[in-house]
Amino acid sequence: MRTAVSELANQGFGVALIGGPGVEKFNRSVAATNPERIRAFNTSADVRALFALISGFDLLVTGDTLAMHAAWALSTPIVALFGPTSLAEIDLAPGDVKLAASQLPCLGCYLHTCSVDPHCMDLLTPDLVLDAVLERLNSKKTCA
């Protein structure tokens, strides 16, 4: 399966997958596909370790999470993915990118489960995410 993570790794980028126990097994399986370029970290036990990792990132791709807010506070560039949470309620730094499936009227519903097909997060394709990441990385270079 083609993913933005695999595409970034194939283009020579290093990728760190962060999260807690709910995604740890998945993240480790993704990291195993390209161990030279992709690493997985369980950051649930140590918020300082999470912040330390994020402070060293060139860019963070995330949903509306603690990691997104940490990246904002640390001035780490962000590509934020929105669906069930409201992108209108979040301000990011200039140049940061908010992605959402804008064609769905139910965005920002805050529901934990969803019966809409396709789901809003499924509409954020690897190509959309990859394009946003490359755009944000390029804008970071021109602003530096």
KEKE-3310 file (N, C-alpha, C; in steps of 0.2 Angstrom, whole numbers, plus 5000, padded with zeros to 4 digits):
npx = (5004:5003:5009:5010:5020:5029:5032:5039:5050:5055:5059:5070:5069:5070:5059:5049:5038:5026:5018:5006:5002:4990:4993:5006:5010:5006:5013:5026:5026:5025:5037:5046:5046:5055:5068:5080:5076:5063:5057:5050:5042:5036:5028:5020:5023:5031:5030:5040:5049:5042:5041:5054:5058:5049:5054:5066:5062:5060:5048:5031:5018:5002:4986:4973:4981:4990:5003:5002:5000:5011:5021:5018:5020:5034:5038:5040:5037:5021:5010:4994:4980:4963:4947:4936:4938:4937:4944:4943:4944:4957:4972:4987:5005:5011:5012:5011:5001:4984:4974:4959:4945:4936:4924:4914:4900:4899:4911:4921:4913:4915:4912:4916:4914:4909:4897:4898:4902:4913:4924:4929:4943:4948:4947:4958:4971:4986:4993:4988:4993:5006:5010:5006:5016:5028:5026:5026:5039:5047:5042:5047:5061:5062:5059:5068)
npy = (4994:5011:5025:5041:5041:5031:5036:5048:5042:5035:5045:5049:5056:5056:5048:5050:5041:5044:5041:5033:5018:5014:5015:5010:4996:4996:5008:5002:4992:4999:5006:4995:4992:5000:5002:5010:5023:5025:5027:5022:5028:5027:5038:5040:5039:5049:5065:5075:5069:5067:5081:5084:5076:5082:5095:5093:5090:5093:5095:5092:5081:5079:5075:5085:5086:5083:5083:5092:5104:5105:5106:5118:5127:5125:5130:5122:5117:5113:5102:5100:5088:5088:5083:5076:5085:5103:5113:5127:5132:5132:5140:5141:5143:5156:5150:5136:5122:5117:5103:5097:5088:5096:5095:5089:5091:5088:5090:5093:5088:5081:5068:5052:5040:5036:5035:5039:5037:5040:5041:5056:5057:5048:5054:5062:5059:5050:5057:5070:5073:5071:5081:5093:5092:5093:5105:5113:5111:5116:5129:5133:5132:5144:5154:5154)
npz = (5000:4996:5004:5012:5020:5016:5003:5006:5013:5003:4995:5001:5014:5031:5043:5057:5067:5079:5094:5105:5115:5108:5094:5093:5088:5075:5070:5072:5063:5051:5051:5050:5037:5031:5038:5039:5036:5042:5058:5074:5088:5105:5114:5124:5138:5142:5142:5140:5132:5121:5117:5116:5105:5095:5094:5087:5074:5057:5052:5056:5054:5058:5067:5075:5089:5105:5101:5089:5095:5103:5094:5088:5099:5099:5088:5077:5060:5053:5046:5047:5049:5047:5052:5060:5070:5073:5061:5060:5073:5076:5076:5067:5064:5052:5036:5040:5037:5035:5032:5025:5021:5012:5005:5012:5022:5036:5043:5057:5067:5078:5082:5089:5082:5065:5052:5039:5022:5010:5024:5032:5035:5026:5014:5014:5005:5002:4992:4993:5006:5005:4995:5002:5013:5006:5000:5012:5017:5007:5008:5020:5018:5009:5018:5027)
capx = (5000:5007:5007:5014:5026:5033:5034:5044:5056:5058:5063:5076:5068:5069:5052:5048:5031:5026:5011:5005:5000:4985:4996:5013:5011:5005:5019:5032:5025:5027:5044:5050:5046:5061:5071:5085:5072:5057:5058:5044:5043:5031:5030:5015:5025:5036:5029:5046:5052:5038:5043:5061:5058:5046:5059:5071:5059:5060:5041:5026:5012:4998:4979:4972:4983:4995:5009:5001:5000:5018:5025:5016:5024:5041:5040:5041:5032:5016:5004:4988:4975:4957:4941:4931:4939:4936:4950:4942:4946:4964:4977:4994:5010:5011:5016:5009:4996:4978:4971:4953:4940:4931:4918:4909:4896:4899:4917:4920:4907:4918:4910:4921:4913:4906:4895:4898:4906:4919:4925:4933:4950:4950:4948:4965:4974:4993:4995:4987:4997:5013:5010:5007:5022:5033:5025:5028:5046:5049:5041:5052:5068:5062:5058:5074)
capy = (5000:5017:5030:5047:5039:5027:5040:5052:5038:5033:5051:5051:5059:5052:5049:5047:5040:5045:5039:5029:5011:5012:5015:5007:4990:4999:5012:4998:4988:5003:5007:4989:4992:5004:5004:5015:5029:5026:5025:5022:5030:5027:5044:5041:5038:5054:5071:5079:5065:5070:5088:5084:5074:5087:5101:5091:5088:5098:5096:5087:5079:5077:5078:5089:5082:5087:5084:5098:5110:5106:5109:5126:5130:5124:5133:5117:5118:5109:5100:5097:5085:5089:5079:5076:5091:5109:5117:5134:5133:5131:5144:5139:5148:5157:5144:5130:5119:5114:5099:5094:5086:5102:5094:5086:5096:5086:5092:5097:5085:5079:5061:5047:5035:5039:5031:5043:5034:5039:5045:5063:5056:5044:5058:5065:5054:5051:5062:5077:5074:5072:5088:5098:5091:5095:5112:5116:5110:5121:5136:5134:5134:5150:5159:5154)
capz = (5000:4995:5009:5012:5024:5011:4998:5009:5014:4996:4992:5005:5020:5038:5045:5064:5069:5086:5097:5111:5114:5103:5087:5093:5084:5068:5069:5072:5057:5046:5052:5048:5030:5029:5045:5038:5035:5046:5065:5078:5095:5109:5118:5129:5145:5144:5138:5139:5127:5115:5115:5113:5098:5090:5093:5082:5068:5051:5050:5060:5051:5064:5068:5081:5095:5109:5097:5085:5100:5105:5088:5087:5104:5098:5081:5072:5055:5054:5042:5051:5046:5051:5050:5066:5074:5069:5059:5061:5080:5077:5073:5066:5062:5045:5032:5042:5032:5037:5027:5027:5016:5013:5002:5017:5027:5043:5046:5064:5070:5085:5084:5089:5077:5060:5047:5033:5018:5013:5030:5030:5035:5021:5008:5014:5002:5002:4987:4996:5012:5002:4992:5008:5016:5001:5000:5018:5018:5002:5010:5026:5015:5007:5023:5032)
cpx = (5004:5004:5012:5021:5031:5036:5040:5050:5059:5061:5069:5075:5068:5062:5052:5040:5031:5019:5012:5004:4995:4988:5003:5014:5010:5011:5025:5032:5027:5034:5048:5050:5052:5065:5077:5082:5066:5059:5051:5045:5036:5032:5025:5017:5029:5034:5035:5050:5049:5040:5050:5061:5055:5051:5064:5068:5059:5052:5037:5020:5007:4990:4979:4974:4988:5001:5008:5003:5008:5022:5024:5020:5031:5043:5042:5036:5027:5012:4999:4983:4969:4951:4936:4932:4939:4943:4949:4944:4953:4968:4984:4998:5009:5015:5013:5002:4990:4975:4965:4949:4935:4924:4912:4906:4897:4906:4917:4915:4909:4915:4916:4920:4909:4903:4895:4904:4907:4920:4930:4940:4952:4951:4955:4970:4982:4996:4994:4991:5004:5014:5011:5013:5028:5033:5028:5035:5049:5048:5046:5059:5068:5062:5064:5079)
cpy = (5006:5022:5036:5045:5036:5031:5045:5048:5036:5039:5053:5054:5054:5053:5046:5047:5040:5043:5035:5022:5009:5012:5012:5001:4992:5003:5007:4994:4992:5005:5001:4989:4996:5007:5009:5022:5031:5023:5026:5024:5030:5033:5045:5041:5045:5060:5075:5075:5067:5076:5088:5081:5079:5093:5099:5090:5094:5100:5090:5087:5076:5078:5083:5086:5086:5088:5091:5104:5111:5108:5116:5129:5130:5127:5128:5117:5112:5108:5096:5094:5085:5085:5080:5082:5097:5113:5125:5136:5133:5136:5141:5145:5150:5152:5137:5128:5116:5110:5097:5092:5091:5101:5091:5091:5094:5087:5095:5094:5082:5072:5057:5041:5038:5034:5033:5039:5038:5044:5051:5061:5052:5048:5062:5060:5055:5056:5069:5078:5075:5079:5093:5098:5094:5103:5116:5116:5115:5128:5138:5136:5141:5156:5159:5159)
cpz = (5000:5000:5008:5015:5020:5006:5001:5010:5008:4993:4996:5012:5026:5040:5052:5065:5076:5088:5103:5110:5109:5096:5087:5088:5077:5066:5068:5065:5051:5046:5049:5041:5027:5035:5044:5038:5040:5053:5069:5085:5099:5114:5123:5136:5147:5139:5136:5133:5120:5113:5113:5106:5093:5089:5088:5075:5063:5050:5054:5056:5056:5063:5073:5087:5099:5105:5092:5090:5102:5100:5087:5092:5103:5091:5076:5067:5055:5048:5046:5047:5050:5048:5055:5070:5070:5067:5060:5068:5081:5073:5073:5064:5055:5041:5034:5037:5036:5031:5029:5021:5015:5009:5006:5022:5034:5046:5052:5068:5077:5087:5084:5084:5071:5055:5040:5029:5011:5019:5028:5030:5029:5014:5008:5011:5003:4998:4990:5002:5009:4999:4997:5011:5012:5001:5006:5019:5013:5005:5016:5023:5013:5012:5028:5031)
residu = (MET:ARG:THR:ALA:VAL:SER:GLU:LEU:ALA:ASN:GLN:GLY:PHE:GLY:VAL:ALA:LEU:ILE:GLY:GLY:PRO:GLY:VAL:GLU:LYS:PHE:ASN:ARG:SER:VAL:ALA:ALA:THR:ASN:PRO:GLU:ARG:ILE:ARG:ALA:PHE:ASN:THR:SER:ALA:ASP:VAL:ARG:ALA:LEU:PHE:ALA:LEU:ILE:SER:GLY:PHE:ASP:LEU:LEU:VAL:THR:GLY:ASP:THR:LEU:ALA:MET:HIS:ALA:ALA:TRP:ALA:LEU:SER:THR:PRO:ILE:VAL:ALA:LEU:PHE:GLY:PRO:THR:SER:LEU:ALA:GLU:ILE:ASP:LEU:ALA:PRO:GLY:ASP:VAL:LYS:LEU:ALA:ALA:SER:GLN:LEU:PRO:CYS:LEU:GLY:CYS:TYR:LEU:HIS:THR:CYS:SER:VAL:ASP:PRO:HIS:CYS:MET:ASP:LEU:LEU:THR:PRO:ASP:LEU:VAL:LEU:ASP:ALA:VAL:LEU:GLU:ARG:LEU:ASN:SER:LYS:LYS:THR:CYS:ALA)
# end
